[in-house]
Amino acid sequence: MSSQKYIAADFGASSGRIMLAEIDRSIRLKEIHRFPNHQILNLGHYQWDLLGLFHELKTGLSKITNAGHREIAGIGVDTWGVDFGFVGRNNVILCNPYCYRDSRSQGMMEIAFEKFSRTEIYSATGIQFMALNSVYQLLSMVESGHPVLDAAESLLFMPDLFHFLMTGERRSEYSIASTSQLLNAQARQWDALIFEKLNLPRHLMAEIVDSGTVIGNLRQEIREETGLTIKRVIAPASHDTAAAVAAVPASDKNSWAYLSSGTWSLLGVELQAPLINADTLERNYTNEGGVRSTIRFLKNVTGMWLVEECRRKWQKDGDISYESLLNEADQSPPFQSLLNVDNPDFMNPPDMVKAIQAFCRRSNQPVPETRGQFIRSILESLALRYRQVIEDINHLQGKPVEILHVVGGGSQNAMLNQFTADATGIPVIAGPVEATALGNVITQAVAAGQLDSIEQGRALIARAFPMQEFLPQKTERWDEASHRYQDIFDK
């Protein structure tokens, strides 16, 4: 197998990375450029700095050139889901995209259900109901008469916007489009009835293309600016979770689930067809698109966001490492206070520490005081929430999950991995950390014809990157804690 190089531009909701991969009989991955990504408060609304992020992408490309790499087989972008922007006449970007944590979509689900029932929306899309979903963001713009809608020619999701800026082509990749709750899960096209019932602008939606589609050539001005020769811009699995799942080094010998662990925890299984029925609706599970037209049947769970926000608060008094926080948590008593991590009060509070304390007071639990108590409470609660989701998935798919693969940045958290194994009672395999970038580049390599399949890419990843196994221990006390957690979760 001849060696080829690929670039993965991986944009997360708190930071971004430009990664260079070289693929031959193995995969080598190197971080070239890392940069922060911040929500910007603008006139009372949270937005993303799209062109600032695009500048960081080009900075990463220039660094790749300066490191002596010029011939690149492909470049692709993945990002978080649901957020979008608009392109107008003459290829003009009309405004910065709004952030999914902005309050503008609050109350929009109730307005939507007056026009098109919850059951009808779910039957069409199979997507978990969350106020942040694209459909409710777009509905809020229609309801408020947002002026950008009059000037727009195209709506593009975040990775599609970056691909547009690189090529001038307007396309929506399947996995990112599927997060919107605007896509018909069976037909894999925009659902005409949702647009009609909610009076949404169907004419703005771009053509949907599969993961691994060549979008076009890199624009000449970017080639000249960065010095790179890139053969093609390829839409990978453009939703970061879809990319991470593509890289899961799993064996089909066992029934496995994945946990993409970061700011959000995406926990689910890979299916060949959508799983949409009254039971999945009642339990609010989602059917998002994956590579090879698979379905990522999963639950969105608030993840390390609570830890990140507490740490951000504490860092005002000086830098605090994750390692020191975990050491403090290890010295704190177990199961003192448990949190419903998906409570709306934790979505975007001005002070996460105070929000957690207020929740514990309302639920008649000890109020955390030390940093270790806060972190232990969050991690134990996450593990117990994962247990709930695994139990749901076992019931809904009709067979038990035997192994849980944890990928992404959160896979480095050994304490959470062990808690998860203990709480769920199944082995946890942690790694690779850079699953999103790896899934991005192996999807490109399949599109470029270097790899025969995603399975071949997964096998390369399994050989090239170390994994760590966590076996269940002391499960009895987690059984007891799960009963307490269910009572708290139901409040």
Secondary structure by P-SEA (a helix, b strand, c coil): cbbbbbbbbccccccccbbbbbbccbbbbbbcbbbbbbbcccccccccaaaaaaaaaaaaaaaaaaaccccccbbbbbbbccccccccccccccccccccccccccaaaaaaaacccaaaaaaacccccccccaaaaaaaaaaacccccccccccccaaaaaaaaaccbbbbcccccccccccccccccccaaaaaaacccccccccccccccccccccaaaaaaccccccbbbbccccaaaaaaaaccccccccbbbbbcccbbbbbcccccccccaaaaaabbbbbbccccccccccccccaaaaaaaaaaaaccccccaaaaaaaaaaccccccccccccccccccccaaaaaaaaaaaacccccccaaaaaaaaaaaaaaaaaaaaaaaaaaacccccbbbbbcccccaaaaaaaaaaaacbbbbbcccaaaaaaaaaaaaaaacccccaaaaaaaaaacbbbbbbbbccaaaaaaaaaaaaaaaac
